[in-house]
Amino acid sequence: MGHADAELGDAAGPVRLVDDPGHDHLRGAGQRSGRGCARAAVVHDGVLFLGNTSNIIQALDAASGQLIWEERLGSSIPGGPGGIRNLALYGDKVFAATTDAREVAMDAKTGQVVWDVPLGDATKGYSNTSGPIVARGVVLQGLGGCDRYKTSGCYISGLDAETGKTLWRFNTVAKRGEPG
């Protein structure tokens, strides 16, 4: 059984093998096809949520593997980051940071996009390489591609989980003339 290592923030923590004769009836239930798979799946109320390559999000019945819904959030950037690393659940929504620098909220039951907010300009090299965290109704999201010395710098955004409205933006590296 895998578990999240809360101290390190690693969703792919150590694995413990099940070696118990009472579990002989367990077997693989199948495999989803495609170019890639999620770095970390999220399971809630019997639904397995996956973030895949090409900004594809899927919801599966965790018991049967049957596809409940699939949302294609647009193509990824050629040569950019490969797949969505993780998803977040909060209230009735699934949140994903797309590889082309957007944050998207979807209805967890239907997959319908509730809001879609650009965090950076993908044509200038910005992307998302980490996934969202939601705390007290605020979606926290960093931004990748800012290591190329852009004037807008590198920042973390806080978005309202219900509306997608940017509540705040925090620069992570001080610009010339700023403290830090």
CORMOCOR-V101412 format. One record per residue. RES is the residue in one small letter. SS is DSSP state (hx for helix, st for strand, lp for the rest). PHI is phi in radians with two decimals (NA if undefined). Layout:
res:RES ss:SS phi:PHI
res:RES ss:SS phi:PHI
This chain:
res:m ss:lp phi:NA
res:g ss:st phi:-1.51
res:h ss:lp phi:-2.64
res:a ss:lp phi:-1.42
res:d ss:st phi:-1.58
res:a ss:lp phi:-1.09
res:e ss:lp phi:-1.17
res:l ss:lp phi:-1.68
res:g ss:lp phi:1.14
res:d ss:st phi:-1.82
res:a ss:lp phi:-1.38
res:a ss:lp phi:-2.06
res:g ss:lp phi:-1.26
res:p ss:lp phi:-1.00
res:v ss:st phi:-1.98
res:r ss:lp phi:-1.92
res:l ss:lp phi:-1.36
res:v ss:lp phi:-1.56
res:d ss:lp phi:-2.24
res:d ss:lp phi:-2.42
res:p ss:hx phi:-1.03
res:g ss:hx phi:-1.27
res:h ss:hx phi:-1.90
res:d ss:lp phi:-1.07
res:h ss:lp phi:-1.37
res:l ss:lp phi:-1.28
res:r ss:lp phi:-2.66
res:g ss:lp phi:-1.14
res:a ss:lp phi:-1.71
res:g ss:lp phi:2.25
res:q ss:lp phi:-2.50
res:r ss:lp phi:-1.36
res:s ss:lp phi:-1.58
res:g ss:lp phi:2.52
res:r ss:lp phi:-1.32
res:g ss:lp phi:-2.84
res:c ss:lp phi:-2.46
res:a ss:lp phi:-1.19
res:r ss:lp phi:-1.32
res:a ss:lp phi:-2.58
res:a ss:lp phi:-1.49
res:v ss:st phi:-2.13
res:v ss:st phi:-2.07
res:h ss:st phi:-2.62
res:d ss:lp phi:0.87
res:g ss:lp phi:1.37
res:v ss:st phi:-2.01
res:l ss:st phi:-1.77
res:f ss:st phi:-1.80
res:l ss:st phi:-2.15
res:g ss:st phi:-1.86
res:n ss:lp phi:-2.05
res:t ss:st phi:-1.16
res:s ss:lp phi:1.02
res:n ss:lp phi:0.99
res:i ss:st phi:-1.83
res:i ss:st phi:-1.95
res:q ss:st phi:-2.26
res:a ss:st phi:-2.07
res:l ss:st phi:-2.16
res:d ss:st phi:-1.18
res:a ss:lp phi:-1.12
res:a ss:lp phi:-1.39
res:s ss:lp phi:-1.82
res:g ss:lp phi:1.44
res:q ss:lp phi:-1.18
res:l ss:st phi:-1.21
res:i ss:st phi:-1.60
res:w ss:st phi:-2.70
res:e ss:st phi:-2.45
res:e ss:st phi:-2.14
res:r ss:st phi:-1.71
res:l ss:lp phi:-1.57
res:g ss:lp phi:1.89
res:s ss:lp phi:-1.27
res:s ss:lp phi:-1.50
res:i ss:lp phi:-1.33
res:p ss:lp phi:-1.01
res:g ss:lp phi:1.34
res:g ss:lp phi:-1.49
res:p ss:lp phi:-1.07
res:g ss:lp phi:-1.23
res:g ss:st phi:-2.33
res:i ss:lp phi:-1.33
res:r ss:lp phi:-1.36
res:n ss:lp phi:-2.75
res:l ss:st phi:-2.11
res:a ss:st phi:-2.25
res:l ss:st phi:-2.03
res:y ss:st phi:-2.71
res:g ss:lp phi:1.05
res:d ss:lp phi:-1.81
res:k ss:st phi:-2.17
res:v ss:st phi:-1.93
res:f ss:st phi:-2.01
res:a ss:st phi:-2.40
res:a ss:st phi:-1.73
res:t ss:lp phi:-1.36
res:t ss:lp phi:-1.24
res:d ss:lp phi:-1.81
res:a ss:lp phi:1.17
res:r ss:st phi:-2.15
res:e ss:st phi:-1.97
res:v ss:st phi:-2.24
res:a ss:st phi:-1.93
res:m ss:st phi:-2.17
res:d ss:st phi:-1.16
res:a ss:lp phi:-1.14
res:k ss:lp phi:-1.44
res:t ss:lp phi:-1.98
res:g ss:lp phi:1.46
res:q ss:lp phi:-1.13
res:v ss:st phi:-1.20
res:v ss:st phi:-1.60
res:w ss:st phi:-2.64
res:d ss:st phi:-2.52
res:v ss:st phi:-2.12
res:p ss:st phi:-1.27
res:l ss:lp phi:-1.79
res:g ss:lp phi:-2.78
res:d ss:lp phi:-1.59
res:a ss:hx phi:-1.08
res:t ss:hx phi:-1.21
res:k ss:hx phi:-1.76
res:g ss:lp phi:1.71
res:y ss:lp phi:-1.32
res:s ss:st phi:-2.75
res:n ss:lp phi:-1.95
res:t ss:lp phi:-2.03
res:s ss:lp phi:-2.17
res:g ss:lp phi:-1.75
res:p ss:lp phi:-1.37
res:i ss:st phi:-2.24
res:v ss:st phi:-2.04
res:a ss:st phi:-2.42
res:r ss:lp phi:0.88
res:g ss:lp phi:1.43
res:v ss:st phi:-2.03
res:v ss:st phi:-1.52
res:l ss:st phi:-1.73
res:q ss:st phi:-2.56
res:g ss:lp phi:-1.48
res:l ss:lp phi:-2.49
res:g ss:st phi:-1.80
res:g ss:lp phi:1.52
res:c ss:hx phi:-1.56
res:d ss:hx phi:-1.38
res:r ss:hx phi:-1.69
res:y ss:lp phi:1.01
res:k ss:lp phi:-1.40
res:t ss:lp phi:-1.17
res:s ss:lp phi:-1.36
res:g ss:lp phi:1.25
res:c ss:lp phi:-1.93
res:y ss:st phi:-2.64
res:i ss:st phi:-1.97
res:s ss:st phi:-1.89
res:g ss:st phi:-2.01
res:l ss:st phi:-2.01
res:d ss:st phi:-1.16
res:a ss:lp phi:-1.11
res:e ss:lp phi:-1.41
res:t ss:lp phi:-1.96
res:g ss:lp phi:1.47
res:k ss:lp phi:-1.11
res:t ss:st phi:-1.24
res:l ss:st phi:-1.55
res:w ss:st phi:-2.83
res:r ss:st phi:-2.48
res:f ss:st phi:-2.07
res:n ss:st phi:-1.24
res:t ss:lp phi:-1.59
res:v ss:lp phi:-2.27
res:a ss:lp phi:-1.14
res:k ss:lp phi:-1.48
res:r ss:lp phi:-0.93
res:g ss:lp phi:1.55
res:e ss:lp phi:-1.76
res:p ss:lp phi:-1.19
res:g ss:lp phi:2.20
